[in-house]
Amino acid sequence: MRKFLAFSFIVGFSLSLFSMELKVGKADISCSLLVLKGVPAAKITSSMDKEFKITSFSDGSIVFVKGGNLEDGKTYLIVSKRGNLPSGYFVYRMVGYGKILRHEDRYAVMQLVNTCSAVRIGDYVMEFTPEEEFTIKEEPLLRNSGGPSGEAFKIVFLESEFAQVGDGGWAIIDGGEKQGLKKGDILLIFRSLNKVKKPIAKAIVLRTVPDYSVIKIFSSVDAVLLKDLVYKK
């Protein structure tokens, strides 16, 4: 019996080294990055409390929104523009959600709910489609993984202002639906060192548009940089 338990422990431990549970959770679904073509029509313009000239808001704050065809009682996504990409695409960070309370002349009154970070004047308001959280099982990255194959994609945007991201960080690559990428795809990230491509991280595709994909980094052995190359597994 002891031998059997010991064997089971060894087998289970060995398997744990070669499989991991990766969860794409609430933060990835509701608070990560978006790539959009163009700029949303509605924008946060000011606070109800004009006396103190507040420019940063959180859960429960009441703000004015101008533009767009917003409906009373409906909840909308709030995004902050973070960068530009070629062909009319822009990078946005999802910063929270707000419910339209009522309309007043040319403005709508919104109450903020479920903010991910500070919402500011100038952030945009847009409709969204709810996404489901999901979990996959995947092997951790091994330093002796085989070399890359297939089409190489470039990292064009990193979520971190420090120009590098590690496990749990988000990035954007220049491959999307046109290149056959889809939500849930596993990607391998390599770095060229002395003409040899070495694996440094894995990533999962969170969402795609025709020309770009938002990805989440996991199982990294080094920080991911803009110069690194990405391949579909």
N, C-alpha and C positions, 0 to 999 in steps of 0.2 A: 504493500500500500504506500509506504514511504517512497519507494522507488518510483511508483506511478505519479505521486504528487510532485516529486522533484522533476521528473520528466515533463509533466504538464507545465510546471512553472518555467522551465527552460524553454520549451516550445513557445509558450505564450509570450515570454520576454523577447525571444528572438523575433517573433512575428511583429511585436510592437515596434521593433526597430525598423521594420520595413513597411509599416502602414500607419497612417495617422488620420484622424478625423478632422476635416477642415470645415468650419462653419462659416457660411456667409450670412452674417447676422444683421441686427437692426442698424448698426452704424454703417455697414457697407451698403445697405439698401436705402437708408433714409438720410444719411449724412455724408456721403462720399462725393465723388466728382460726376459731373455731367458734361457731355459735349453736345452743343446745340448749334444749328445753323441759324444765324441771325440773333436778334435780341428780343426778349419777351416784351409785350406791349405795355404791361402794367408795372408800375414802380412805386416803392415806398417814398413818400415825399416829405413827411413831417410827423411829429408826434402830437397827440391830443394836448399834452402839457407844454404849450409853446412858451410859457413863462420862463422855464429853466433851460430851454434850447437843448433838449436831450437829443443825442444823435445815435445812441446805442441802446438796444432793447433786448428784453428776454421774455420768458413765459409770462403771460398775463398783460403785457403792455398793449396799449391801444395806439394804433398808428393810422395815418391817412394813406390811401393808395389811389394813384391817378392812372387812368388809361385802362385799356382792356375791357372785355365784356364780362365782368365779374357778377356772380349771382349771390344774393343774400342767403346766408345759412350754409354756404358751401366752403369747404376747406381747400386751400391752395398751398402749393409748394413755394418757398422763398429761396432764391438763389443769389449768390454773390459772384460777379464776374471776376475771374482770376487771370485770364490770358487770352491771346488770339492765336488761331491756327490758320493755315492756308485754306483757300477756297471758301471763305465766308463762315468758317466754324469758330466758335468761341468756347473756352473752358469756364465752367461754373462750379462753385462749391455749394452744395446743398446745406443751408444754414438753419432751416426750420420750416414751420407750417403756420398758417394763420386762417382764421375763420372770418368771413365777411359778416359783419353785424347788420349794417344798413348802408344805404347810399345817401349822400348829401350833395346836391347840386352836381358838380363835376367830379366829386371824390367818393370813394368808398371807405367806410370805417372798418378796420380789421383788428381783431384781437389775436395776439400771438399765442400759439400752443406748440408744445413739443419742439422747442428750439435746440439745435445742436451746438451752436455757438452764438456769439453776439450778432444780432440782426441790426443793420445800420441803414440810415437814410441813403437812398440810391440803390439798394438791393431790389431785385426784380421779383415779381409775383407771377406764377404760371400754373396752369393745370398739370396734373400728374396722374399716372396710372399706378395704383398700388402694386408693389412687387412682393413676392413670397420669399421668406428666408429659406435657405436650403443647406444641406450638409452632404459632403462627399468624402470618400475614403481615398487617400492617395499616399504613395510612398514618399518619405522625406528625401530631400536632395542628398545624393552621395557625391563626394568629391571626385570619385573615379567614374562618374557617369560618362556615357559615350559622347562623341562629338555631335554637333548640331547637324540637322538635315532639313531640307526644304527651304522655303522663302524666309528671309530674315526681315524682321520689323525693327524699327527704331523707336526708342523711348523719346517722346517729344515734349512731355510735361511730367513733372514730379510734384506730388502734393506738398512736400516739405520745402520750406524756403531755404533750407541748407543744401539744396542741390543733390540730396541723396535720401533714400528711404530704405528702411529695413522691414522686418516682419510686420504685417498689418498695415503697411503704408499703401497708398494708392498712386497710380501713375496712368499715363495715357500713351498708347502706341499708335503708330501710323498704319495700322491694318485694321480692317473692320469687316463688314458684311460682304463687301466686294471681294475680299480675299478668303471668304469662307469661314471667318471666325464667328463664334456664337457664344452666348451666355453659358458658363460652366466649362468652357474649354480650358485645358491645362497648358501652360506655356513654360518653356525653359529659357532662362536668361543666362547669357554667356558674356565673358569679358575676354578680349584679345590681349594676350600677354606674350610678347616675343613671338608673334605670329602663330601662337597656339590659343585656341578658344577654350577657356576653362569655365565649367558651370559654376554659377555663384548663387542662383536662386530659382525658385519656381513661382509661378503666378497663376491666378485664375481670372478668367474674363467675367466681369460683372455686368457689363452692358455694352452694346455696340451701336454704331451708326454706319452708314456706307463706307466711310474712309478712316474711322478711328474706333478704338476700343478703350474702355476704362478697365483697368486690371488691379487686382490686389496681390501684393507680394506676400509669400509665405515660404517657410523652409529655406531661409537664406543663410549662406556662410560668409557673406560680406555685404556691405551696403550697396544698393543698386544705384548706378549713376546714369546720367543722360547718354553717355557714350556706349553703354552696353547694348548688346543685340538680343532680340527676342525671337524664339522659334516656337511653332506649334509642336506639341509633343506628338 
